[in-house]
Amino acid sequence: MTVALMWEARAAEGRGEDLLAWVRGQALTPGPARRETFRAPQDRVLVVTWWDAPYDAPLPELPEPDADLVSRAVHRWRFEAVTDGGAAG
């Protein structure tokens, strides 16, 4: 099964590049099968990691950054991959 973990944070005012650098410096051990980092307006940073694991497996996740780096608590979501059933429209 493939599990995707999503981690999203919004940087404190003027700290977008700092948050992005912090995220890039965070290692996960063991490492995921795939990891992508995104940024968006309002200094938001999103990290998606993919794992070959059961949905409820204990997996390494990015930690909470220092409070002065973010404007709110980190949001986290966990998803499992599903096969497209090929529904006709």
Backbone as CSV, one residue per row, in Angstrom:
resi,resn,N_x,N_y,N_z,CA_x,CA_y,CA_z,C_x,C_y,C_z
1,MET,0.847,-1.176,0.000,0.000,0.000,0.000,0.890,1.236,0.000
2,THR,0.439,2.270,-0.681,1.159,3.543,-0.666,0.413,4.527,0.221
3,VAL,1.155,5.142,1.137,0.620,6.152,2.040,1.325,7.467,1.735
4,ALA,0.556,8.540,1.667,1.123,9.870,1.474,0.889,10.686,2.735
5,LEU,1.947,11.290,3.243,1.839,12.205,4.377,2.019,13.622,3.849
6,MET,1.121,14.502,4.263,1.211,15.906,3.871,1.440,16.745,5.114
7,TRP,2.359,17.687,4.998,2.750,18.581,6.095,2.703,19.985,5.519
8,GLU,1.943,20.890,6.136,1.817,22.247,5.602,1.925,23.266,6.727
9,ALA,2.712,24.311,6.476,2.882,25.369,7.470,2.877,26.726,6.777
10,ARG,2.506,27.733,7.531,2.554,29.115,7.046,3.585,29.859,7.874
11,ALA,4.527,30.475,7.188,5.626,31.158,7.865,5.142,32.423,8.563
12,ALA,5.848,32.787,9.606,5.625,34.082,10.251,5.972,35.176,9.243
13,GLU,5.443,36.347,9.461,5.658,37.488,8.564,7.134,37.641,8.198
14,GLY,7.411,37.614,6.888,8.768,37.825,6.397,9.707,36.640,6.573
15,ARG,9.212,35.476,6.992,10.071,34.320,7.285,9.892,33.171,6.297
16,GLY,9.287,33.440,5.140,9.019,32.391,4.161,10.268,31.645,3.711
17,GLU,11.324,32.367,3.373,12.560,31.721,2.929,13.213,30.948,4.071
18,ASP,13.093,31.473,5.280,13.640,30.764,6.449,12.911,29.441,6.674
19,LEU,11.586,29.461,6.553,10.808,28.233,6.733,11.154,27.229,5.643
20,LEU,11.269,27.690,4.409,11.624,26.795,3.315,12.999,26.170,3.552
21,ALA,13.958,26.949,3.982,15.302,26.424,4.269,15.246,25.431,5.429
22,TRP,14.455,25.725,6.440,14.331,24.821,7.588,13.771,23.474,7.139
23,VAL,12.707,23.507,6.329,12.084,22.272,5.839,13.093,21.456,5.043
24,ARG,13.811,22.109,4.161,14.787,21.397,3.331,15.889,20.751,4.162
25,GLY,16.164,21.280,5.326,17.201,20.742,6.192,16.743,19.613,7.098
26,GLN,15.448,19.275,7.057,14.907,18.229,7.931,15.010,16.863,7.257
27,ALA,15.807,15.986,7.814,15.940,14.632,7.277,14.924,13.708,7.933
28,LEU,14.453,12.747,7.177,13.564,11.716,7.698,14.304,10.385,7.624
29,THR,14.321,9.665,8.745,15.013,8.389,8.790,14.072,7.326,9.332
30,PRO,13.789,6.287,8.558,14.281,6.087,7.205,13.621,7.073,6.251
31,GLY,14.204,7.221,5.095,13.672,8.162,4.117,12.472,7.591,3.374
32,PRO,11.595,8.466,2.889,10.425,8.025,2.138,10.822,7.556,0.735
33,ALA,9.888,6.893,0.073,10.109,6.487,-1.313,10.201,7.720,-2.207
34,ARG,9.501,8.775,-1.819,9.478,10.014,-2.611,9.159,11.166,-1.670
35,ARG,9.731,12.324,-1.951,9.471,13.526,-1.146,9.479,14.731,-2.074
36,GLU,8.459,15.576,-1.945,8.387,16.810,-2.738,8.042,17.972,-1.821
37,THR,8.636,19.110,-2.120,8.415,20.325,-1.350,7.847,21.389,-2.285
38,PHE,6.816,22.095,-1.812,6.144,23.127,-2.596,6.060,24.406,-1.765
39,ARG,5.911,25.526,-2.445,5.611,26.778,-1.739,4.471,27.473,-2.458
40,ALA,3.783,28.354,-1.729,2.609,29.042,-2.249,2.584,30.459,-1.685
41,PRO,1.705,31.313,-2.232,1.565,32.658,-1.678,1.295,32.604,-0.179
42,GLN,1.526,33.707,0.473,1.366,33.866,1.921,2.396,33.030,2.671
43,ASP,3.557,32.800,2.021,4.683,32.092,2.645,4.277,30.740,3.215
44,ARG,3.473,29.996,2.456,3.097,28.647,2.864,4.057,27.636,2.253
45,VAL,4.366,26.587,2.998,5.246,25.516,2.550,4.516,24.192,2.753
46,LEU,4.560,23.347,1.727,3.909,22.045,1.755,4.945,20.976,1.438
47,VAL,4.961,19.910,2.221,5.825,18.758,1.960,4.936,17.533,1.872
48,VAL,5.110,16.766,0.786,4.384,15.513,0.608,5.425,14.400,0.545
49,THR,5.239,13.374,1.362,6.118,12.210,1.333,5.278,10.979,1.030
50,TRP,5.871,10.032,0.283,5.194,8.791,-0.078,5.938,7.635,0.553
51,TRP,5.174,6.691,1.090,5.734,5.551,1.801,5.072,4.266,1.329
52,ASP,5.837,3.199,1.236,5.294,1.876,0.980,5.051,1.245,2.348
53,ALA,3.852,1.460,2.873,3.545,1.042,4.247,2.035,0.970,4.433
54,PRO,1.582,0.251,5.456,0.158,0.259,5.785,-0.271,1.663,6.233
55,TYR,-1.566,1.932,6.094,-2.085,3.261,6.415,-1.723,3.712,7.822
56,ASP,-1.829,2.827,8.783,-1.617,3.217,10.181,-0.197,2.944,10.680
57,ALA,0.737,2.699,9.763,2.123,2.431,10.158,2.737,3.651,10.843
58,PRO,3.562,3.440,11.846,4.287,4.563,12.445,5.387,5.003,11.471
59,LEU,5.271,6.212,10.973,6.213,6.733,9.984,6.857,8.009,10.508
60,PRO,8.098,8.266,10.122,8.732,9.515,10.547,8.039,10.708,9.876
61,GLU,7.805,11.743,10.642,7.166,12.946,10.112,8.011,14.163,10.435
62,LEU,7.827,15.190,9.645,8.523,16.443,9.936,8.030,16.993,11.268
63,PRO,8.933,17.538,12.068,8.526,18.075,13.371,7.881,19.455,13.242
64,GLU,7.451,19.970,14.364,6.964,21.353,14.425,8.169,22.282,14.398
65,PRO,8.145,23.317,13.564,9.231,24.297,13.608,9.136,25.144,14.875
66,ASP,10.198,25.866,15.189,10.149,26.798,16.313,8.998,27.777,16.120
67,ALA,8.369,28.159,17.199,7.182,29.014,17.146,7.422,30.342,16.441
68,ASP,8.638,30.871,16.510,8.903,32.167,15.872,9.038,32.056,14.353
69,LEU,9.046,30.835,13.821,9.192,30.621,12.380,7.836,30.497,11.677
70,VAL,6.787,30.169,12.415,5.466,29.952,11.806,4.415,30.868,12.420
71,SER,3.339,31.088,11.644,2.261,31.955,12.126,1.103,31.180,12.731
72,ARG,1.140,29.851,12.601,0.089,29.001,13.162,0.634,27.583,13.263
73,ALA,-0.130,26.726,13.881,0.284,25.327,14.012,0.362,24.660,12.643
74,VAL,1.233,23.689,12.533,1.380,22.909,11.308,0.121,22.076,11.084
75,HIS,-0.282,21.948,9.822,-1.389,21.071,9.458,-0.803,19.788,8.883
76,ARG,-1.390,18.654,9.248,-0.907,17.348,8.783,-2.103,16.506,8.315
77,TRP,-1.875,15.766,7.231,-2.887,14.846,6.725,-2.206,13.564,6.287
78,ARG,-2.931,12.468,6.346,-2.444,11.163,5.894,-3.483,10.610,4.917
79,PHE,-2.998,10.125,3.785,-3.865,9.565,2.754,-3.326,8.217,2.306
80,GLU,-4.208,7.351,1.819,-3.772,6.116,1.197,-4.127,6.184,-0.283
81,ALA,-3.265,5.603,-1.108,-3.508,5.574,-2.551,-4.648,4.609,-2.855
82,VAL,-5.468,4.973,-3.814,-6.538,4.097,-4.280,-6.375,3.922,-5.782
83,THR,-6.802,2.771,-6.253,-6.729,2.493,-7.680,-7.916,3.145,-8.363
84,ASP,-7.659,3.825,-9.472,-8.718,4.440,-10.236,-9.566,3.330,-10.840
85,GLY,-10.830,3.324,-10.518,-11.723,2.279,-10.988,-12.120,2.427,-12.445
86,GLY,-11.623,3.477,-13.099,-11.942,3.652,-14.513,-13.410,3.967,-14.755
87,ALA,-14.019,4.725,-13.846,-15.437,5.056,-13.978,-15.686,5.806,-15.282
88,ALA,-16.703,5.397,-15.984,-17.067,6.054,-17.242,-17.967,7.251,-16.950
89,GLY,-17.835,8.260,-17.762,-18.627,9.450,-17.535,-19.677,9.629,-18.471
